[in-house]
Amino acid sequence: MTSLLLREHPRGRPESVAGVVEWFGAMQAQDVASGMWSLGVRLPGRTAADIHAALERREALRTWPMRGTVHLVPARDARWMLEVTGVRALAGAQRRRELLGLTEAEADRAADVLDAALAGGGRLTRAGCLAALAAAGIDCAGQRGYHLLWYASQRGVTCVAPHIGTEQTFALLDEWAPDPRRPERDEALGVLATRYFRSHGPTTRQDFAGWTGLTAADARRAVAVAGDALATVRVDGVEALLDPALLDAPREPVDEVLALPGFDEYLLGYKDRALMLDPAHRQAIIPGSNGVFQPTVVRAGRVVGTWRRTATKTRVRVAVRPLVSLDLATRERVAAAVYPYARFLGLPARLEWAD
């Protein structure tokens, strides 16, 4: 939890959206509400409006840098991340296009149409992008439209800008991040390894490869380039890597209670989650193993429940479902962990127990 910035880290704690996202390197954010709260819970006292304003200032942006999944990334790092980790998703897209009845030439033409439609500081909602493609004679029926929007961002033509109201928007990556960092490939691999193990460690090189989508050879090279920025330990007999600063961190027991969003790096960055999650509760967190993670209640680093939120214009209702027995004192602490989320939204909360 220390390295995941849910408490103070020996190297200090980033105090901005840009700092938190750069600390992680990337934060999964296909679900916008979850991505916003992943930032909010690590920046206590900030509101959803504060996070949205930071994203409008381009402190970070959303795109598909790895595994074909939307992440928040540092704006200046988006292009090199797409070039280093995103290319593998592009290479595997041909089969998907065949199923959708698309050719690579059609996908490239769609990216060119969006490039022209957004040039000069333009910004279009998802519906506006699809309308521009349709006006150019490109069939966006079914899942074709989503694939073409994904492809344009995966190629580094567009990126996902902050929502306007409830609508996703797109802009040109070169205009949204006009001063990109351009590390050499080895340097980029080292940066990826340093940031991942700093934010997720101790964990394994195999988890790093899974998180980034890199080959095993590239993952080994990345760790080698990171060098002294990483330290090796053994966890239950398995070799793992972490930020060396954690080796000298205080060992006081931690008994915090937190309400985390579903798609949070706390659980997403690993194959083996036994340190945080009892295997018996896996089905409650990932029903049907469909990749959709439920929001979790975490105590002392272990998942002890799930929660659901239903927000209206005037109130947010939170229903908590314990996965273990919780006494009255612990339930009061769970309530205290949930209320910051309501304050984040700027709404009064009503807490219910679903057991």
Contacts in CASP RR format, 6 or more apart in sequence:
PFRMAT RR
TARGET T0000
AUTHOR 0000-0000-0000
METHOD contacts of the structure
MODEL  1
MTSLLLREHPRGRPESVAGVVEWFGAMQAQDVASGMWSLGVRLPGRTAAD
IHAALERREALRTWPMRGTVHLVPARDARWMLEVTGVRALAGAQRRRELL
GLTEAEADRAADVLDAALAGGGRLTRAGCLAALAAAGIDCAGQRGYHLLW
YASQRGVTCVAPHIGTEQTFALLDEWAPDPRRPERDEALGVLATRYFRSH
GPTTRQDFAGWTGLTAADARRAVAVAGDALATVRVDGVEALLDPALLDAP
REPVDEVLALPGFDEYLLGYKDRALMLDPAHRQAIIPGSNGVFQPTVVRA
GRVVGTWRRTATKTRVRVAVRPLVSLDLATRERVAAAVYPYARFLGLPAR
LEWAD
1 7 0 8 1.000
1 254 0 8 1.000
1 256 0 8 1.000
1 266 0 8 1.000
1 298 0 8 1.000
1 301 0 8 1.000
2 8 0 8 1.000
2 9 0 8 1.000
2 10 0 8 1.000
2 246 0 8 1.000
2 249 0 8 1.000
3 9 0 8 1.000
3 198 0 8 1.000
3 199 0 8 1.000
3 200 0 8 1.000
3 201 0 8 1.000
3 242 0 8 1.000
3 243 0 8 1.000
3 246 0 8 1.000
4 199 0 8 1.000
4 200 0 8 1.000
4 265 0 8 1.000
4 266 0 8 1.000
5 13 0 8 1.000
5 14 0 8 1.000
5 20 0 8 1.000
5 23 0 8 1.000
5 24 0 8 1.000
5 42 0 8 1.000
5 199 0 8 1.000
6 41 0 8 1.000
6 42 0 8 1.000
6 256 0 8 1.000
6 258 0 8 1.000
6 266 0 8 1.000
7 254 0 8 1.000
7 256 0 8 1.000
9 245 0 8 1.000
9 249 0 8 1.000
10 245 0 8 1.000
10 246 0 8 1.000
10 248 0 8 1.000
10 249 0 8 1.000
11 243 0 8 1.000
11 245 0 8 1.000
14 20 0 8 1.000
14 22 0 8 1.000
14 23 0 8 1.000
14 42 0 8 1.000
15 43 0 8 1.000
16 43 0 8 1.000
16 54 0 8 1.000
16 59 0 8 1.000
17 39 0 8 1.000
17 43 0 8 1.000
17 51 0 8 1.000
17 54 0 8 1.000
17 55 0 8 1.000
17 59 0 8 1.000
17 60 0 8 1.000
18 54 0 8 1.000
18 59 0 8 1.000
18 60 0 8 1.000
18 74 0 8 1.000
19 59 0 8 1.000
20 27 0 8 1.000
20 39 0 8 1.000
20 42 0 8 1.000
20 43 0 8 1.000
21 27 0 8 1.000
21 39 0 8 1.000
21 59 0 8 1.000
21 60 0 8 1.000
21 72 0 8 1.000
21 73 0 8 1.000
21 74 0 8 1.000
22 74 0 8 1.000
22 77 0 8 1.000
22 195 0 8 1.000
23 195 0 8 1.000
23 198 0 8 1.000
23 199 0 8 1.000
24 195 0 8 1.000
24 199 0 8 1.000
24 265 0 8 1.000
25 73 0 8 1.000
25 74 0 8 1.000
25 77 0 8 1.000
25 192 0 8 1.000
25 195 0 8 1.000
25 196 0 8 1.000
25 199 0 8 1.000
26 65 0 8 1.000
26 66 0 8 1.000
26 71 0 8 1.000
26 72 0 8 1.000
26 73 0 8 1.000
26 81 0 8 1.000
27 35 0 8 1.000
27 38 0 8 1.000
27 39 0 8 1.000
27 71 0 8 1.000
27 72 0 8 1.000
27 265 0 8 1.000
28 35 0 8 1.000
28 69 0 8 1.000
28 70 0 8 1.000
28 71 0 8 1.000
28 72 0 8 1.000
28 263 0 8 1.000
28 264 0 8 1.000
28 265 0 8 1.000
28 268 0 8 1.000
29 35 0 8 1.000
29 38 0 8 1.000
29 62 0 8 1.000
29 70 0 8 1.000
29 71 0 8 1.000
29 72 0 8 1.000
29 263 0 8 1.000
30 69 0 8 1.000
30 70 0 8 1.000
30 263 0 8 1.000
31 261 0 8 1.000
31 262 0 8 1.000
31 263 0 8 1.000
32 163 0 8 1.000
32 168 0 8 1.000
33 261 0 8 1.000
34 261 0 8 1.000
34 262 0 8 1.000
34 263 0 8 1.000
34 264 0 8 1.000
34 295 0 8 1.000
35 72 0 8 1.000
35 261 0 8 1.000
35 263 0 8 1.000
35 264 0 8 1.000
36 48 0 8 1.000
36 51 0 8 1.000
36 52 0 8 1.000
37 260 0 8 1.000
37 261 0 8 1.000
37 341 0 8 1.000
37 344 0 8 1.000
38 260 0 8 1.000
38 261 0 8 1.000
38 263 0 8 1.000
38 264 0 8 1.000
38 265 0 8 1.000
39 46 0 8 1.000
39 51 0 8 1.000
39 72 0 8 1.000
40 46 0 8 1.000
40 48 0 8 1.000
40 51 0 8 1.000
40 344 0 8 1.000
41 258 0 8 1.000
41 259 0 8 1.000
41 260 0 8 1.000
41 261 0 8 1.000
41 340 0 8 1.000
41 341 0 8 1.000
43 50 0 8 1.000
43 51 0 8 1.000
44 340 0 8 1.000
45 340 0 8 1.000
45 343 0 8 1.000
45 344 0 8 1.000
46 344 0 8 1.000
47 343 0 8 1.000
47 344 0 8 1.000
47 345 0 8 1.000
47 346 0 8 1.000
48 344 0 8 1.000
48 345 0 8 1.000
48 346 0 8 1.000
52 162 0 8 1.000
52 163 0 8 1.000
54 60 0 8 1.000
55 61 0 8 1.000
55 162 0 8 1.000
56 162 0 8 1.000
58 75 0 8 1.000
58 176 0 8 1.000
58 177 0 8 1.000
59 75 0 8 1.000
60 72 0 8 1.000
60 73 0 8 1.000
60 74 0 8 1.000
60 75 0 8 1.000
61 72 0 8 1.000
61 73 0 8 1.000
61 75 0 8 1.000
61 78 0 8 1.000
61 159 0 8 1.000
61 160 0 8 1.000
61 161 0 8 1.000
61 173 0 8 1.000
61 176 0 8 1.000
61 177 0 8 1.000
62 70 0 8 1.000
62 71 0 8 1.000
62 72 0 8 1.000
62 73 0 8 1.000
62 159 0 8 1.000
62 160 0 8 1.000
62 161 0 8 1.000
63 70 0 8 1.000
63 71 0 8 1.000
63 73 0 8 1.000
63 78 0 8 1.000
63 82 0 8 1.000
63 153 0 8 1.000
63 154 0 8 1.000
63 156 0 8 1.000
63 159 0 8 1.000
63 160 0 8 1.000
63 173 0 8 1.000
64 70 0 8 1.000
64 71 0 8 1.000
64 82 0 8 1.000
64 86 0 8 1.000
64 89 0 8 1.000
64 150 0 8 1.000
64 153 0 8 1.000
64 154 0 8 1.000
65 71 0 8 1.000
65 73 0 8 1.000
65 78 0 8 1.000
65 81 0 8 1.000
65 82 0 8 1.000
65 85 0 8 1.000
65 86 0 8 1.000
66 81 0 8 1.000
66 85 0 8 1.000
66 86 0 8 1.000
66 88 0 8 1.000
66 89 0 8 1.000
66 211 0 8 1.000
66 212 0 8 1.000
66 213 0 8 1.000
67 89 0 8 1.000
67 210 0 8 1.000
67 211 0 8 1.000
67 212 0 8 1.000
67 213 0 8 1.000
68 86 0 8 1.000
68 89 0 8 1.000
68 150 0 8 1.000
68 154 0 8 1.000
70 160 0 8 1.000
73 81 0 8 1.000
75 176 0 8 1.000
75 177 0 8 1.000
76 177 0 8 1.000
76 179 0 8 1.000
76 180 0 8 1.000
76 181 0 8 1.000
77 180 0 8 1.000
77 181 0 8 1.000
77 191 0 8 1.000
78 156 0 8 1.000
78 159 0 8 1.000
78 173 0 8 1.000
78 177 0 8 1.000
78 180 0 8 1.000
79 156 0 8 1.000
79 173 0 8 1.000
79 177 0 8 1.000
79 180 0 8 1.000
79 182 0 8 1.000
80 180 0 8 1.000
80 181 0 8 1.000
80 182 0 8 1.000
80 183 0 8 1.000
80 188 0 8 1.000
81 188 0 8 1.000
81 192 0 8 1.000
82 154 0 8 1.000
82 155 0 8 1.000
82 156 0 8 1.000
84 185 0 8 1.000
84 188 0 8 1.000
84 189 0 8 1.000
84 192 0 8 1.000
85 192 0 8 1.000
85 212 0 8 1.000
85 213 0 8 1.000
85 214 0 8 1.000
86 154 0 8 1.000
88 213 0 8 1.000
88 214 0 8 1.000
89 154 0 8 1.000
90 151 0 8 1.000
90 154 0 8 1.000
90 155 0 8 1.000
93 107 0 8 1.000
93 147 0 8 1.000
93 151 0 8 1.000
93 154 0 8 1.000
94 104 0 8 1.000
96 147 0 8 1.000
97 103 0 8 1.000
97 104 0 8 1.000
97 107 0 8 1.000
97 147 0 8 1.000
100 143 0 8 1.000
100 144 0 8 1.000
100 147 0 8 1.000
101 144 0 8 1.000
102 144 0 8 1.000
102 147 0 8 1.000
102 148 0 8 1.000
106 138 0 8 1.000
107 147 0 8 1.000
107 148 0 8 1.000
107 151 0 8 1.000
109 136 0 8 1.000
109 138 0 8 1.000
110 133 0 8 1.000
110 136 0 8 1.000
110 138 0 8 1.000
110 148 0 8 1.000
110 151 0 8 1.000
110 152 0 8 1.000
111 148 0 8 1.000
111 151 0 8 1.000
111 152 0 8 1.000
111 155 0 8 1.000
111 157 0 8 1.000
111 158 0 8 1.000
113 132 0 8 1.000
113 133 0 8 1.000
113 136 0 8 1.000
113 138 0 8 1.000
114 129 0 8 1.000
114 132 0 8 1.000
114 133 0 8 1.000
114 149 0 8 1.000
114 152 0 8 1.000
114 157 0 8 1.000
114 158 0 8 1.000
114 170 0 8 1.000
115 152 0 8 1.000
115 157 0 8 1.000
115 158 0 8 1.000
115 172 0 8 1.000
117 124 0 8 1.000
117 129 0 8 1.000
117 132 0 8 1.000
118 124 0 8 1.000
118 158 0 8 1.000
118 170 0 8 1.000
118 171 0 8 1.000
118 172 0 8 1.000
118 175 0 8 1.000
119 172 0 8 1.000
119 175 0 8 1.000
120 172 0 8 1.000
120 175 0 8 1.000
121 171 0 8 1.000
121 172 0 8 1.000
121 175 0 8 1.000
122 171 0 8 1.000
122 172 0 8 1.000
122 175 0 8 1.000
123 161 0 8 1.000
123 164 0 8 1.000
123 169 0 8 1.000
123 170 0 8 1.000
123 171 0 8 1.000
124 132 0 8 1.000
124 169 0 8 1.000
124 170 0 8 1.000
125 164 0 8 1.000
125 167 0 8 1.000
125 168 0 8 1.000
125 169 0 8 1.000
125 170 0 8 1.000
126 149 0 8 1.000
126 167 0 8 1.000
126 168 0 8 1.000
126 169 0 8 1.000
126 170 0 8 1.000
127 167 0 8 1.000
129 149 0 8 1.000
129 170 0 8 1.000
130 140 0 8 1.000
130 145 0 8 1.000
130 149 0 8 1.000
133 140 0 8 1.000
133 145 0 8 1.000
133 148 0 8 1.000
134 140 0 8 1.000
138 148 0 8 1.000
140 148 0 8 1.000
149 158 0 8 1.000
149 170 0 8 1.000
152 158 0 8 1.000
152 170 0 8 1.000
153 159 0 8 1.000
153 160 0 8 1.000
153 170 0 8 1.000
153 173 0 8 1.000
156 173 0 8 1.000
157 172 0 8 1.000
157 173 0 8 1.000
158 170 0 8 1.000
158 171 0 8 1.000
158 172 0 8 1.000
158 173 0 8 1.000
159 170 0 8 1.000
159 171 0 8 1.000
159 172 0 8 1.000
159 173 0 8 1.000
159 176 0 8 1.000
159 177 0 8 1.000
160 168 0 8 1.000
160 169 0 8 1.000
160 170 0 8 1.000
161 169 0 8 1.000
161 170 0 8 1.000
161 171 0 8 1.000
161 176 0 8 1.000
162 169 0 8 1.000
163 169 0 8 1.000
183 191 0 8 1.000
186 221 0 8 1.000
186 225 0 8 1.000
187 225 0 8 1.000
189 214 0 8 1.000
189 218 0 8 1.000
189 221 0 8 1.000
189 222 0 8 1.000
189 225 0 8 1.000
190 222 0 8 1.000
190 223 0 8 1.000
190 225 0 8 1.000
190 226 0 8 1.000
190 229 0 8 1.000
192 208 0 8 1.000
192 212 0 8 1.000
192 214 0 8 1.000
192 222 0 8 1.000
193 208 0 8 1.000
193 219 0 8 1.000
193 222 0 8 1.000
193 223 0 8 1.000
193 225 0 8 1.000
193 226 0 8 1.000
193 229 0 8 1.000
193 230 0 8 1.000
193 241 0 8 1.000
194 226 0 8 1.000
194 229 0 8 1.000
194 230 0 8 1.000
196 208 0 8 1.000
196 211 0 8 1.000
196 212 0 8 1.000
197 203 0 8 1.000
197 208 0 8 1.000
197 226 0 8 1.000
197 230 0 8 1.000
197 241 0 8 1.000
197 242 0 8 1.000
197 243 0 8 1.000
198 229 0 8 1.000
198 242 0 8 1.000
198 243 0 8 1.000
199 265 0 8 1.000
200 207 0 8 1.000
200 211 0 8 1.000
200 265 0 8 1.000
200 269 0 8 1.000
200 270 0 8 1.000
201 240 0 8 1.000
201 241 0 8 1.000
201 242 0 8 1.000
201 243 0 8 1.000
201 246 0 8 1.000
202 233 0 8 1.000
202 235 0 8 1.000
202 240 0 8 1.000
202 241 0 8 1.000
202 242 0 8 1.000
202 246 0 8 1.000
203 240 0 8 1.000
203 241 0 8 1.000
203 242 0 8 1.000
203 269 0 8 1.000
203 270 0 8 1.000
204 238 0 8 1.000
204 239 0 8 1.000
204 240 0 8 1.000
204 241 0 8 1.000
205 219 0 8 1.000
205 220 0 8 1.000
205 223 0 8 1.000
205 239 0 8 1.000
205 241 0 8 1.000
206 216 0 8 1.000
206 219 0 8 1.000
206 271 0 8 1.000
207 269 0 8 1.000
207 270 0 8 1.000
207 271 0 8 1.000
207 272 0 8 1.000
208 214 0 8 1.000
208 219 0 8 1.000
208 222 0 8 1.000
208 223 0 8 1.000
208 241 0 8 1.000
209 215 0 8 1.000
209 216 0 8 1.000
209 218 0 8 1.000
209 219 0 8 1.000
210 271 0 8 1.000
211 269 0 8 1.000
212 219 0 8 1.000
212 222 0 8 1.000
214 222 0 8 1.000
223 230 0 8 1.000
223 241 0 8 1.000
228 244 0 8 1.000
229 243 0 8 1.000
229 244 0 8 1.000
230 241 0 8 1.000
230 242 0 8 1.000
230 243 0 8 1.000
230 244 0 8 1.000
231 241 0 8 1.000
231 242 0 8 1.000
231 243 0 8 1.000
231 244 0 8 1.000
231 246 0 8 1.000
231 247 0 8 1.000
232 239 0 8 1.000
232 240 0 8 1.000
232 241 0 8 1.000
233 239 0 8 1.000
233 240 0 8 1.000
233 241 0 8 1.000
233 242 0 8 1.000
233 247 0 8 1.000
234 240 0 8 1.000
235 275 0 8 1.000
253 300 0 8 1.000
254 300 0 8 1.000
254 301 0 8 1.000
255 299 0 8 1.000
255 300 0 8 1.000
256 298 0 8 1.000
256 299 0 8 1.000
256 300 0 8 1.000
256 301 0 8 1.000
257 297 0 8 1.000
257 298 0 8 1.000
257 299 0 8 1.000
257 330 0 8 1.000
257 333 0 8 1.000
257 334 0 8 1.000
257 336 0 8 1.000
257 337 0 8 1.000
258 297 0 8 1.000
258 298 0 8 1.000
258 299 0 8 1.000
258 337 0 8 1.000
259 295 0 8 1.000
259 296 0 8 1.000
259 297 0 8 1.000
259 298 0 8 1.000
259 307 0 8 1.000
259 318 0 8 1.000
259 334 0 8 1.000
259 337 0 8 1.000
259 338 0 8 1.000
259 340 0 8 1.000
259 341 0 8 1.000
260 266 0 8 1.000
260 295 0 8 1.000
260 296 0 8 1.000
260 297 0 8 1.000
260 298 0 8 1.000
261 295 0 8 1.000
262 293 0 8 1.000
262 294 0 8 1.000
262 295 0 8 1.000
262 296 0 8 1.000
263 293 0 8 1.000
264 293 0 8 1.000
264 296 0 8 1.000
266 276 0 8 1.000
266 296 0 8 1.000
266 298 0 8 1.000
267 273 0 8 1.000
267 276 0 8 1.000
267 277 0 8 1.000
267 285 0 8 1.000
267 293 0 8 1.000
267 296 0 8 1.000
267 303 0 8 1.000
268 293 0 8 1.000
273 282 0 8 1.000
276 298 0 8 1.000
276 301 0 8 1.000
276 302 0 8 1.000
276 303 0 8 1.000
277 285 0 8 1.000
277 302 0 8 1.000
277 303 0 8 1.000
278 302 0 8 1.000
278 303 0 8 1.000
278 323 0 8 1.000
281 303 0 8 1.000
281 305 0 8 1.000
281 323 0 8 1.000
282 289 0 8 1.000
283 289 0 8 1.000
284 294 0 8 1.000
284 305 0 8 1.000
284 306 0 8 1.000
284 321 0 8 1.000
284 323 0 8 1.000
285 293 0 8 1.000
285 294 0 8 1.000
285 296 0 8 1.000
285 303 0 8 1.000
285 306 0 8 1.000
286 292 0 8 1.000
286 293 0 8 1.000
286 294 0 8 1.000
287 294 0 8 1.000
294 306 0 8 1.000
294 307 0 8 1.000
294 308 0 8 1.000
295 306 0 8 1.000
295 307 0 8 1.000
295 308 0 8 1.000
295 309 0 8 1.000
296 303 0 8 1.000
296 305 0 8 1.000
296 306 0 8 1.000
296 307 0 8 1.000
297 303 0 8 1.000
297 304 0 8 1.000
297 305 0 8 1.000
297 306 0 8 1.000
297 307 0 8 1.000
297 320 0 8 1.000
297 322 0 8 1.000
297 334 0 8 1.000
297 337 0 8 1.000
298 304 0 8 1.000
299 330 0 8 1.000
299 333 0 8 1.000
303 323 0 8 1.000
304 322 0 8 1.000
304 323 0 8 1.000
304 324 0 8 1.000
304 326 0 8 1.000
305 320 0 8 1.000
305 321 0 8 1.000
305 322 0 8 1.000
305 323 0 8 1.000
305 324 0 8 1.000
306 320 0 8 1.000
306 321 0 8 1.000
306 323 0 8 1.000
307 318 0 8 1.000
307 319 0 8 1.000
307 320 0 8 1.000
307 321 0 8 1.000
307 338 0 8 1.000
308 318 0 8 1.000
308 319 0 8 1.000
308 321 0 8 1.000
308 354 0 8 1.000
309 316 0 8 1.000
309 317 0 8 1.000
309 318 0 8 1.000
309 341 0 8 1.000
310 316 0 8 1.000
310 317 0 8 1.000
310 319 0 8 1.000
311 317 0 8 1.000
311 345 0 8 1.000
311 347 0 8 1.000
314 347 0 8 1.000
314 348 0 8 1.000
315 347 0 8 1.000
315 348 0 8 1.000
315 349 0 8 1.000
315 350 0 8 1.000
316 341 0 8 1.000
316 342 0 8 1.000
316 345 0 8 1.000
316 347 0 8 1.000
316 348 0 8 1.000
316 349 0 8 1.000
316 350 0 8 1.000
317 349 0 8 1.000
317 350 0 8 1.000
317 352 0 8 1.000
318 338 0 8 1.000
318 341 0 8 1.000
318 342 0 8 1.000
318 349 0 8 1.000
318 350 0 8 1.000
318 351 0 8 1.000
318 352 0 8 1.000
319 352 0 8 1.000
319 353 0 8 1.000
319 354 0 8 1.000
320 334 0 8 1.000
320 338 0 8 1.000
320 351 0 8 1.000
320 352 0 8 1.000
320 353 0 8 1.000
320 354 0 8 1.000
321 353 0 8 1.000
321 354 0 8 1.000
321 355 0 8 1.000
322 353 0 8 1.000
322 355 0 8 1.000
326 334 0 8 1.000
331 353 0 8 1.000
335 351 0 8 1.000
338 349 0 8 1.000
338 351 0 8 1.000
339 349 0 8 1.000
339 351 0 8 1.000
341 349 0 8 1.000
342 348 0 8 1.000
342 349 0 8 1.000
END
